[in-house]
């Protein structure tokens, strides 16, 4: 299996490839790529967000999940509520409700997760891994088409407070091809390079975050930051198409969905669509995420999915760091909000192994749609025999209650078959990042998702 990186932005992919070329491990490349995504993909993720990863060590054949998702804040403080800003945002053909504001920000987990990946499996120096992201932050990065379209939809939140200067300089929203300039991120990454990832918890960045919470009345406390830890866990394993699929369950239920999916190869287009709909449980739209998938020259693999949620609309000044909005994500808040408890997550970074070892490493962005996107791509590769690029390119569907959303490109009979089965078939006019963004590295290639302006590169 060739070394490769697949990610949600060309600059993110390039950062990971640069580190692999220097002899870095899959963990090193993932850390560098993720830091780059926190500059190039700030509409999807950010340093003050959270994530989930899976790491495969080729020498031992062991895989482990890493939980670095956002935690509920409030340790050492009395119980209180902070009013949220309620918004309805058009998302493609759907109107989605969001709640943002300082009270939606939970305890960030991504810096701790990157530190843990590097400590456990890295080879290069931490400062070296920060260099690609630092260069991007100093120079700015071109806004690709999918990100420009996302910005147009999310403008009410992305242009709140300091966001107006970043995403609408001079009063006009950035357009495709224009340069996204976030000079404060260079200062933030410089601190991260000097102080280490734990700067966000017990260093300069952590101090700044606590001051902002005290100033605006947020919920994150110093004790929250000092006690946060990324956590390793055993993956969930299921069998599919003669291979073992390793991932995490949680709110995504990806392992359960791929395990109950019947054979697709040889089915008519209509029967294939109905089989997919039957395997995918009902969900509603929501969530903004990105994903990095890496395999190194030794066969180690790492998949990391990260997110800010929508973003709270508040920025850590002068560092241009957008705060997460995970406490405002209704799909993630399940049960009582007890301080230090991890919020639920749809994320499902995944590996597939067969008797010869690693078969593919994949993950998806897209909130509630990421599970379906990942199922369809993994099934396309393992069951239908598609190359990674073809599996990512083929049109996707997403069932939500009685409605099945369809990308254009399905056989004309699919919509009719769904209607005959009692569903409303809603055909979208164009391919859209609503249907998730998959990054995959497999034995016969790698692919980033064009729906998110993703790319992939093999060594």
N, C-alpha and C positions, 0 to 999 in steps of 0.2 A: 504494500500500500504506500503510495507516494506521499511525501509530506505536502501539506496544503493548508490554506486558510480560506474560509468562506465567511463572509460577514455582510453587514447591512449598508456599507458605504465603501467606495473605492479606497478612501484614506485609511479606513479601519483595516481593510485587507492588507494594504501596503505596509502598515505598521507591524502586523503579525509576520508577514513574509520577511521583512527586514531582520527581525529577531531570529527567525528560523535560519536565515542565511548565515547568521553569525554563530550558529551552533546552539542557540537557545532551545529549551525544551518546549513541549506543548503548553506547559504552564507559563513559561516566560512569554511566549508569543501571545497567549490569551490575555495576560496582564497588560502587555503593551497595546494590543488591539483594543481592549476594553477601555483603557485610558484614552486612546485616540478617539474611540466612539463618544467619549464624554466631551470631546471638542467638536467632532464632525457631525454627530447625531444628537444634538441637544434637544431636538424636537421629540426624540424617542427615549432618551436616557440621560443620565448625569451622575456625577460623582456622589451626590447626596441621596442617591436612590438605593435600590437593593437588587438582589438577584439570587439565582440558583445555578449551580454548576454540577457537572459530573466529570470525573477524571478517571482515565484508564491507564494503568501502569503496565506496559508491555512485558517487562521482565518477570513480574509476579503474576500477571493475568488478573490482578485485582482492580475492581472499579468501586469508587466511592462517590456519594453525593455530597455536595457542600451547600449548606443553607446560609446565605448571607442576605436574607431578605429583611425588609423593614420590620422593626419591632414597635409595639405599642409604647408610647412614652408615659412619663409621669412618676418615675421612681423618686422618692424623697419629697414629693409635693402632694398637697391635698387634692382630692378629687374635684374637678371643675370642668365645665364645658366652655368651648370657644365657638362663637358663631361662625358658620361657614358661608362662603359666597356661592349661591346656587346659580348654575348656568345651564342653558340648553344649547348644545353645539351641533350644527349639521355635520354629519359624518357620512359622506356619500349620499345615499338615499335614505338614511336614517337620521332622526333627531335624538341625540343622546344627552342624558342629564348628568351633570357633573357637580361636585361640591369641592371648592378649592378655598384658599386662604391659609393664613398662618396656622390655624387650628387643624388643618388637614395633614400637616407634616409629622411623620413618624421618625423613629430613630434610624438613621441611615446605616446600611449594612455593607454596601459595596466596597468601601475602602478596606474594611476588615476582611472581606472575602478575597480581595486581590492580595492582601498581605499573607493570608493563609495559603493560597495557591502557591505563591512564590516561596514561602518558607518551607512548605512540604515537598515541592517538586521543581523549584527553580534552580537555575545554574548561573545565569548572568547576574550582575549587580542590579540592585533595585533602581539606582539612579539611571543606569543604561536603559531600563525598561520604560522610564519616563520620557526619554529623549524624543521619540517620534511624536508623542502628544504635545510636548513642549514646542517643537518646531511648528506644528499645526496651529497652536494657539498664538504664536508670535506672528505667523504669516496670514492667518485667516484661512478659510476653506471654502471651496466653491459649493454652492447649494444645488444639489441635483434635482431632477424633475419631481420625483416622488416626494421629496422633502418640501419643495416649494408648494406642492399641492396640499400637503399636510398643514403647512403654515397658514395657507389661505383659510383652511377650515378652523384652525385652532387660534386664530388671531385674537379673539377676545381674551384668552388667557395668556398667550405668549407675549402680548404687548402690555400686560399689566406692569405697573411700576417700572423697574429697570429694564424689563423686557422690551419696552418701546424703543429704547436706544439701540438694543441689540438687533431686534428683528424688523424694525421699521425706522431705520435711520433717515432723518430728514422728513419723517412723517409718512413714508411710503413703504409698504411691505416689501421685503426682499423677494426677488423673482428668480426663477431658474437661471443658473449661471452666474449670478451675482455672488459676491464674497461675504460669507458670514464671519464677522469680526467680533471677537470676545476677548479683549486684551486682558481683562481680569483673570481669565483662566490661565494665562501664562504665569501670573503671580501665584495662583493656587497650586499649579503643577510644580513650580519652583520650590514652594514650601514642601510639597509632597516628596519631591526628589531629595531635599535636604533632610527633612525630619522623618521621612518614611510615611507609609500609609496611615499610621496611627496618629498623624497630625490631625486627622479629622475627629479624633476622640480625646486625646490628651495633649495636643499641641496647639499651634497657632490657629489652625482652621477650626478645631473644636472650641477654643475660647471664643472665636468670632461667632460661631453658631449659638453658643450659650448667650452671648450678649444680645444677639438678634432676637432670640426667644424672650428674653427679659424685656426688651424694648417693645416688642409687638404683642406680647402676651401669649406666646406659643406654649406648647406643652412639653417640649423636649428639655430635659434637665441635664446638668453636668453628670449626675449619677447615672443617668441613662447611657451617656456616652462612655463613661469609664468602665461600665460593667458589660457592655455589648461584646459578644464573641461570635465569630463564625463557627458553625458546627458541622462536623462530618457525620455522615450516616450511611447505612447500607442501602443500596438501591433496591427498588422493586423490580422483580424479574418475571417476565411472561414469555411464552413461546409463540412465535409467529413465523409461518412459512419455513419451518425447520431451523430457525435461528432463535437465539435468546435476545430479547429486547430488554435493556436495562434503563430505568428512568426513575422518576418520582411520581407519586400519585397526587395526593392533595386535591385541590379544586379542579385541576385539569382533567383528571381521570383518563389521561392518555394511555397508560398501560391497560386499563380495563377496556377502552375502546378498541385498541389494536388487537387485543386478544379475542374479542367477540366478532371482529370483522371476518366475514366469510370470504372465500376465494373470489377475486375480481377477474383474473385472467380468463378470457374466453367468454365472458358475459356480454350480452348486448349492451349498448350505451344506457338504455333505460333501466335494465336490470342492475347494472353497475351502480347507477345513481341511487336506486332504491336500497341497495345493500349498504352503501355509504351512509345514507340517511338513517337507516336502522341502527347503525353502530354508533352514531354520534348523538349524544343526549342534547336536549334543548338548552340553549344559552342565549343571552342577550348581548348586544354589542357593548364594547368598552375596552379600555386599556391601550397603552402605548409602550412598546417594548422594542428591544433589539437583541440580536443574537450573534455570537461568534462561535465557529466550529473550527478546531485546529487538530491536525495530526502532524507529529514531528518525524524526523528521519529514523528514530528508533522504534516507531510504532506506538508511542504514547499518544493519547488523545484527550482533549479537553473541550467541553461545550459549556458555554456560559451565556445565560439569558439575563438581561438586566432591564430595569425600568425606573422611571420617576413617577409612574402613574401619568396623569396629565401634566403635573407640575402645579405647585400651589399658587403661582403668580408672584411669589416672594423670592428675592434674590439676596444672596449673601454678598454684601458690598464690602470691599471693592473687588471681590474675586469672581464676579459674574457667575456664581453657582446658583442654579435654580433649585429650590427646595422641592422635595417630593410631596405628593398629595395623596398618599396611600390611605390615610384615614377617611378620605372622602370618596374612596372607591367602594360603592355599595356591594359589589360582587365579592369583595375581599374581606369585608367586616362580618365575621360570623361569630356569634357568641359574645360574652362580655369582654370589654376592652380592659384587660388587666395589664398593668405596666410590666414590661419586659417580655410579654407573650408575643410570639411571631404572628404576624398577619398571615392569612391564607394566601395562596398564589396559584395562578393558572399555569405557571411556567413548568416546562417538562423537557429539559435537556436530556438527550437520549443517546445511547450507544447500542449497537447490535453486534453480537458475536456469533460465530459459528465454529466448527471444529478446527478451522485454520486460524482463529483469532479474530481480530477486529475486522468487521465487515463494513460498518459505516458509523459516522458520528454526525448527529444532526440536532438541531434545535429550531425553534420558531418564535417569532414575535407576533403580536396580534391580540393580546388579551384573551377574551373568550373564544376567539376564532383560531388561536394558535394550535389548540389540540386537533381540530379538524384539518388544518393545513398540514400539520406534521403527519397525521395518519395518512392523508392522501399521498404525500410525497414518499413516505416510507413504504407504503403499499405499492406505489408505482415502481419503486426500485426492486423490492424483494419479491413481489408477487407478479407484477406485469412486465418485469424485465427491462424497464426503461433505464437509460443513462440518467445520472443525476440532473443534468440540465433539462432534459426532456420531462422528467418527473416534476421538477419545479415549474416548468413552463406550462404544463397542461392546465386547462381551466379547472377551477375549484367550486365546490358548493359549500354552503353553510346553512344547516337547519336551525331555525329559531322559532320554537313553538309550532304553529301551523304553517309558517312561511319557510320556504327553502329558497335561499338566495343563490343565484347562479351567475357565474361569470360568463361572458360571451364565449362561444366556441364549443359548447356542448351540442351533441346531435339534436336536431330539431324535435325528435321524438321524446327527449328527456322531459321537457316541460309538460307535455301531454300526459306522460306516464305518472308524473308526480301529482298532477291535478286529478287523475283518475284514482290515485291512492288517497285522496282527501287533502292534499296540501295545496297551498297557494304557491305557485312558482313565480318568483320575481327575478326576471332576467335583467342584469345590470348592463348599461350601455357600453361599458369599457372595463378592461382589467383594472382592479383597484386594490390599494393596500388594505382595505377593509378585510380582504380574504387572507391576511397574514403574510408574514415574510419568513421563508425557510432558508437556513444556511446548512449545507450538507457537504461532507467529505466522504467519499466511498472509494471502493477499490478501483472503479473504472472512471473516476473523475470527481469533480467538485462543482458546486453551484451556489451562487448567491441569488437572491430573489429579485427579479426586475421590478416587482410591485413596490419594493422599498429602495430601489436603486442599488441593490446589493451586487457584490461581485465575488469572484473566487479566483485563486491563483494556485497552481501546482508548482512544486520545485522538482 
